[in-house]
Amino acid sequence: MSATLKTTPAADGFRMPGEFEPHSGCWMAWPERPDNWRLGAKPAQEAYAAVAEAIAASEPVTMAVSDAQFENCRTMLPPQVRVVEVSTDDAWIRDTGPTFVVDGEGRRGVDWRFNAWGGTEGGLYFPWDRDDRVAAKVLEVEGADRYRAPIVLEGGAVHVDGEGTVLTTEECLLNPNRNPELSREQVERVLLDYLGAEKVVWLGAGVFEDETDGHVDNLACFARPGTVLLTSSDDPDDPQHRISCDARERLEAATDTRGRSFEVVLLPSPGPLRISAEEAQGVDAAEGTVPRSAGDRMAASYVNFYLGNSRIVYPLLDPRHDEEAAAILRRAFPDREVVGVPAREILLGGGNIHCITQQVPAI
């Protein structure tokens, strides 16, 4: 049973570990809604299955799936991937699942409030009530106690170094479609209390045209304490160039909780990549769901990878840059195998490999 606690992780001595710390497993959620995934989600399901298989070579994987898709999902996944029935509105478990926290002896989870990336002021679909219950259900399966956080936040909106430093963006967490009643200082206080952290480093905007309102997990992440990977464009005419330069300047001017300056490692930006007419036509139109239109630029990024126990599973997005990105990741993570998975079908749905995964830290 998962009990709902009235305290905070920080008060109880819990912290969110860095993603590079050991895991006991990984959660994913199966895609199926035809108004977000083209051709009845079949191409996306193949991509999700490939990601799950790649991660399963590094750590156990659990796939959440609806009753309607259970048999299809079980058939498409390798036998080592556990499949459990969990109702969802879509398949972004990084944002709907729990943020796990640990204290060296036990593991608990933070259940953030979810409003589909903006609620009635720019949210991507309606309703989202099943997604808002996903974290509680995952924690029940895991047998981990639950902290119900007081703010709207998605897991992809924060990265941590495991030593007290939080990385996030102003574009997302200070957006009036999340927590309009809270000041910057109040949002920061909640982050520190619920992540067991001591310092927040604020970046400005996220990746250009990111429909999550600029999640940090598509822009930058910690490779280890003191080292940050940052997506970057060397084309001065690309809006991403200005965004990445601003992020780099902020990182180089900041220090972490222990007073260290950040080493910033640049990853190339794919593309720009855009939705084709054929791809857009394969998505069903539905009231309450943001449409996919031909020509729309997608927020492609190699930073959006999964950092597993023995593997980095990263998205293959652009043949011009895929191998360059892999080489940088190998240098950043010399103790891990770097494995690329074709991920355009995931990108077409609005995110990528980090967005569709949620690590369970080891204890």
Secondary structure, 3 states (H helix, E strand, C coil): CCCEECCCCCCCCCECCCCCCCEEEEEEECCCCCCCCCHHHHHHHHHHHHHHHHHHCCCCEEEEECCCCHHHHHHHCCCCCEEEECCCCCCCHHHHCCEEEECCCCEEEEEEECCCCCCCCCCCCCCCHHHHCHHHHHHHHHCCCEEEEEEECCHHHCEECCCCEEEEEHHHHCCCCCCCCCCHHHHHHHHHHHHCCCEEEEECCCCCCCCCCCCHHHCEEEEECCEEEEEECCCCCCHHHHHHHHHHHHHHHCECCCCCECEEEEEECCCCEECCHHHHHCCCCCCCCCCCCCCCEECCCCCCCEECCCEEEEEECCCCCHHHHHHHHHHHCCCCEEEEEECHHHHHCCCCCCCCCEEEECC
